[in-house]
């Protein structure tokens, strides 16, 4: 096997060189600290398979053959691998060998070590099954054992955790402030990917006050928000509110309609609903429509939607309340296609502020598309931290239109206040919280993330 040696001043640089030359699936055999840096020994991903196949194709020793060239089964220096089916057939058909007189005809028995085929074999009797025939051994292609591969994967994970631990200790030594901020960002609910990207812009020698100021400035710069109602209420158009079940689409639709009625009048606003599944969903929107004095229309399918939108084209704003469904439901794609083919319909994705970051990431991925123009974050009043929601918005470059913090229509819908949102996102976790990280637990978390496949090393970014 062709073992390659990689040497670099830091573990981060050594791992980066491994990936550049051997790929992300390289097999790391060892690592150690030397004077001036870190040494890593690694193999290409397919090295084990090639070595095993080469061993399988090696020539059979001469001592393991008879004069006729066939393999001797009784030779103790050579063992031959049979498939499970062949072994079962051989055991089933074995019979003790009985010596016969020289004049007697030889029995038609297939030998284990050598097979003789007569020039004109006699066909067996139809009613007499042959029990003493042994299947011909076919060469078996050797492949790496599944257990061996699992063990190698486990060893690789352990090594990667060790390397992540080395890098974490290096980060703590070079910049205690950055390591402390990393722990706080992870506590708040920010992803490792965004936390690392932010910390890469902070100088190692920066003091805590300057580092926190830089962190807030970076978040404020990367968070996209609308500045006023001009971007949606005054501009008008057709907007469909989409998202998972229970995120507050119907209530938010009524809140937006109320803001538009105040500016442009009830006769310039129309409400549509495609939710014919939930009991009372259509009636709930009709109640809001009667209170606001706005007409409510129900549509059944894509053709009905296009026809209704054409009839209402003179309206300043049309809001569509859609069916709520899990982001993993295949009908999400069908709903997206229906809205995309209905005309100039723009979608607003509703995100639950109380959801985990990986769940929100899954939602955005499922509902993404060219007609997705922004997001509305709901249930802000119920969330402990806004870090997961802001993290997804920043990494996906999704513009935030509104935040909802209650059920009142229209009072509990607000334009995003960036200072308030960042304050809620960066708020320290109480010391009594079971989710507070102590000591080197932030390093353990990043090491676990790396072992799971993301390969994120503290202070090194993505390698």
N, C-alpha and C positions, 0 to 999 in steps of 0.2 A: 504494500500500500504506500502511496506517495504522500508522506506526512510533510506538511509545509509549516515553516516557522515564521511567525510574525512578531516583530519587536517594535515597540513604540514607547514614547515617554509616558503615556497614560493608558489606562484600560480602555477608555473611550476611543482613542485613536487606534489601538490595536484591534478592537472589535470592528471598527469601521473598515479597516484594511481587510479583515477576514471576509466581511460581507462583499466588499468590492471585487475581491479576487475569486472567492468560492461561492458566493451567493448567500441568501438568508438562511438556507437549510444546511449550512456547513456543520460538520461534526467536530465539536471542540473536545480535544483529548486531554489537555492540561493547560494550566496557566500558573505562572509564578512571577514574583517580583524580583527583579535584578537591579544591579547598579545602573541607574539612569533610565529605568523604565519597567515595562511589563512584557513578558514573553508569553505567547499563546501558540500551542501546537494544534493544528486542525487538519481535517481531511475533507475532500469534496463530498457532497451529499451521496453520490453513488459509489463511493470507494468500497464500502462494505459489500455491495452487490457484485461489483466487478471481481473483488478478491474471492468471494465464494464461488462464483462461476468459473474462475480460473482454477480453483481447487478441484471442482467437479470435472473439469476437462483434462486434468493431469493424466499422463499415460500410466497404465497398470504395470507394476513391477514385473520383471520377467519371472521372478521366483513364484509369482502367483498364478502362472499359466501352466497348462499341460503342453505336451509336445504338439498337440493339434491346435493350440492357440486359444482354447476355450478356458474360461475361468473355473478353477477348481473350487467347489463349494466347501470342501473339508479343509482347505488350507487355512491355518490359524493366522497367517500374516495378512490375510485379505478378507474383507467383509463387503458384501454387495448389498445395496439398499433396494428393497422391493416396495412397491405400493402396498397399501393395506389390503386391497382386493387380491393381489397376487399372493400375499402371505396366507390369507384365508384359504384360497384355492389349493395352495401347496400343502397346507396342513391337512385339509379335508381329503386329498387324494393320495396321501402317503400310504404305502404298503410295504411290509418287510420283503427284502429281496430273497428269492428262492433260486438256488442253483439248479440248472437243468442239464441233462446229458448233452454231449456234444452233438449227437445226431438229431436231437429234438429241435424243431423250428424255434427261433427266438420270439418271445412274446412282444406284442406291439405295445410297448410301454415307453412313454416319453421320459427320458432321464433328466435329472435336475441339472447335472453339470454338462451333459452333451446330448444333443438330439440328432438322431439319424432318421432321414426321411426316405422310405423306399421309393424306387422308381415307379412302381405301379401299386399303390396302396389299395388294399381291399376295403370296400365300403363297409362300415359297421352295420350290424343288423338293426332294423328299425326299432325293434322292441327291446333291444339290449343296450341301455345307456352305458357309456364309457365312464368309469369312476376313477381310473388310474392315470388320466391325462393331466399333466401339469401345464398351466399357461406359460407361454413364452415370456421371459422377462424382457420388458422394454426398458431402455435407459431412462432413468429418472433425473429430471433437471432439478438440481439442488437450488433451493432459495433460502435466504436468511430466515432463521426461525423467528416467529412472531414474538416469542418471549425475549429473544435477544434484542429485537428492535425496541420493545417496550423498555427493557433495561437501559439501552442506549439513550432513549428519550428521557428517562428519569435522571440518568447521569448528566445529560446535557442541561436539564433544568437546574440541577444542583449547582453545576458550574456557573451557569448564568446568574443564579442568585448570589453566588460568591462574588462574581465580578461586579454585580450591582452593589453589593455591600462594600467592596473596595472603593467604587466610585462615590458612594454615599459618604464614606469616611473622608475621602479626598475633598468632597464638597464642603463638609463640615470644617475641615482644617483650613481650606482656602478662604471660605466665606461663610462664617457662622450665621450671618444675617440672611443670606439666600436660603440656607438649609432651614432656618426657622420659618421664613415666609413660605417655603414649599410645603411644610407641614401644615401651616394655617390655611393655605389654599385647598389642600386635600381635605382638611377637616370641614371647610365650608361647603364642599361639594363640587369644586372645580375639577375637571379632568386632568390627568397627568400630562396629556398632550398640550393643553392650553397653559397649564402652570409652568411647564418647562419653556414654552415659547416666550412667556412673559419674563421669566427669570433670566433668559439669555440676553435681555436688554439691560439688565442691572449689572453695574460694574462690581467686581469682587470686593473692591476696597470701599464701596459705598457704605455709609452708616445707616442705621435703621430708619431714621427719619427720611433721609433722601431716598432710600430704597422703597419705602411705602408710598411716597409721593410719586415716584416713577411708576410704580405698579398701578396706582389709581389713574394716572394720566394715560397709560397704555390701554386700560380697560375702557376708559371714557372715549378714547379715540376709536377703538375697534367696535364699540357698540353702536349699531345703526338704529336711529329712531326718527320718527317724523317730528317736525317742530310745531306744527299747528294743524287745525282742521282743514286747511286749504288742500292738503294732499289727498283727501278723500271726500269730505263733506262738500266743499265748495266745487271741487272738480267734478264730482258725480260719476256716474257710470253704473256698471252691473258688477256686483260683488257677491260671491258665494262663500259662505262661512262653512268651513270643513274642519273635521277633526274626529277624534275617538268619541265613544259614547260617554255621556256624563260630564263633558268638559264645559258645557254652558253655551251651546250654539244658539238655541232658541232665545234665551234671555239676552245674549249679546246682540242678536239680530234686532230685538226690540229696542235695546239701548241705542244702537246706531241709528235706527229709524227715528227715534225721538230727537236726537241731535239734529238730524236732517230736517225734520218737521219744523223745528224752531227756526232754522235758517231760511228754508225755502217753501214751507207750507205743506200741508198734508196731501194736497192734490198733485204734488210733484213727486211723491214717493209711492212705491209699490212694494209689497212683500210677496215672496213666492216660497212655497214649501214643497220639497220632494220627499218628505218624511211621511210615508203612508204605512210604516211598520209599527211604530209605537202607538199604543192606545192613548188617544187624547193629544198627541203631538200637534196635529193640525188645529184642533180646537184651542190649544194654548196660544198659538200664534194668532188665531182669529180674535181671541180676547184682547191681546195686545193691540191688534189692528183697530178694534172698535174703540178702545181707550184713546188711541192716537188719531183716529179718524182716517186711517190708511186702509186701502183695499188690499185684501189677501187673496191670492190665487194658489190653487193646488195643481201640480203637474205630475203626470204619471210616468212619462218616459222621455227619451231624447227628442222625439218628434213633437210631443206636446210642449216641451220646454222651448224649442225653437219657435213654434207658433205663438206661444204666449209672449215671448220676448219681442217678437215682431209687432204684436198688437200694442205693446207697452213702450215702444221705442221713443215716444215723445216724453217719457218720464225723465226727471233729472237724476234720480237714483232708484235702482232696483236692487233689493237685498234678497238673497236666496238662502233659506234655511235648509240644509241638507241632512241626509240620514247619517246618524252617528254609527260608526262601525270600528271594530278593532283595526289597528294598523296592519295586522297580519291577515286580514280578511282579503281574499282575492277580489272581492267586489270593490275594493278601494280603487283599483286600476280601472274598473268599468265606470265608476262614478267620475273619475278624473277624465276619462275619454268622453263621457257624455257632456260634461261641462265645457271641455275644450272644443268640441264640435258644435256647440250651441251658438257660437258667435264670439263677440268680444266680452267674454266673462273672465274676470280676474278672481283668483281664490285668495282668501285670507285663512291661514291655518291657526286654530286655537290650541294653545299649549297649556297644560295643567301645571301650575307652579309647584304643586305638591308632589309631582312625580319625580322619580329618580332620573339622573342624567342619561343613563343608557336607554331608559324607556323613551325619553324625549328624543334622543338621537334616532331611535327606531321609528318614531312617529314622523319626524321630518324626512327621513329617507323614504318612507312609504308614500308620503303625500307630495314629494317633490315633483317639479315639472316647470315648463316654461311660463305657465300662467300663474304660478304661485308668487305673489308680489310681496307678501309680508306675513306677519304673525300678530296675534293678540294673546297676551298671557293672562289667564284667568286664575281665580282662587288665590290671589296674592295675599289676601287676609288670612288664609289658612296655612300658608307655607312658613316654615321656620327659617329657611334660607332661600334666597333667590339665585344663588350661585349656579345650580344645575341648569335653570332656564336660561340665564344670561350666557353661560358657557356654550350651550348649543346655538344660541342666536349668533354669537360672535364667530364660532368656528364655521358655521354654515353660511355666514354673511347674509342673514335673514333680517330684514328691517322690521322693527317693532312699531306697530301702529298705535295700539292702546293696551292698557292694563285694566283688568276688572278685579274689584275687591269686595264684591257683595252681590245681593240679589235685587237691590232696588233699581227701578227703571225711571229715569236714566241716570240717577245720581252716581251709581257705582261703576262708572266707566270714565277713565281719565287718560289724557295724553301722558306719555311716559316722562317722568321726572328723573333725569339721569343721576343726579346727586342722591336722590332717595333710593333708587334701585341699586346703585353701587354701595351705598351704606348698608342696605339690607344684605347684599351679597358678601361683603367683607366683614360683617359683624362677627366678633370673636365668639367661639363656642364656650359656654359656661364651664367652669372647672368641674362642676358636678355632673356634666353630661357624660353618659357612657360612650359617646362617639368622639370624645376628645383623645387626641394622640399624645402619647407620652414617650419621651426618650427617642429611641431610634425606630419607632413604629412607622414613621413616614418612609424611612428607608426600606423597611420590610414590605410596605405596600408597593412601592415602586419596583422592588425586586420581584414580587409576585406578578405584577403587570408584565414585566419583561419575560418571565418564564412562561406566561400564557401566550406569548407570540408577538406582543407589541414591540418588544425589545427597546424599552425606554430605560435609559440609565441616567440617574441624577447627574445633572451638570453636563450631560453629553448630548441631549436631544435624542432624536430618533436615529438609530444606527442600523 
